[in-house]
């Protein structure tokens, strides 16, 4: 079984961030599905990652993961909370969605379980893992 080279991880992270950004825009702008409050917060964490990771790749900045990780961890935290609300583990009464669409609205359920909050959670988990597992040449020399 082939092992993913660690040098590929920033590119994979960039593609994941780009797909998540384009996907969220597709859901809201093309399909007409309004984002809830927690979706907006996750977008705030996701959208800059396309630029931060992209610039990090272009400039070969080994510190890029330190710039991007705070955003992925914030987005991951919000996404975990959103999924706990969505699947009823946390009561809807503690949801921050006072205006607009509810954070627990079921807009998409592909295959009976793939939802917008679940896709966001998967993207933030994958991004965080890609950034944590990526090591630069300098870091490999130290170890």
Buried (B, 14 or more C-beta within 10 A) or exposed (E): EEEEEBEEBBBBBBBBBBBBBEBBEEBBEEEEBEBBBBBBBBBEBBBBBBEBBBEBBEEEBBEBBEBBBEBBBBBBBBBBBBBEBBEEEBEEEEBBBEEEBBBBBEBBEEEEEEBBBBBBBBBBBBBBBBBEEBBBEEEEEEE
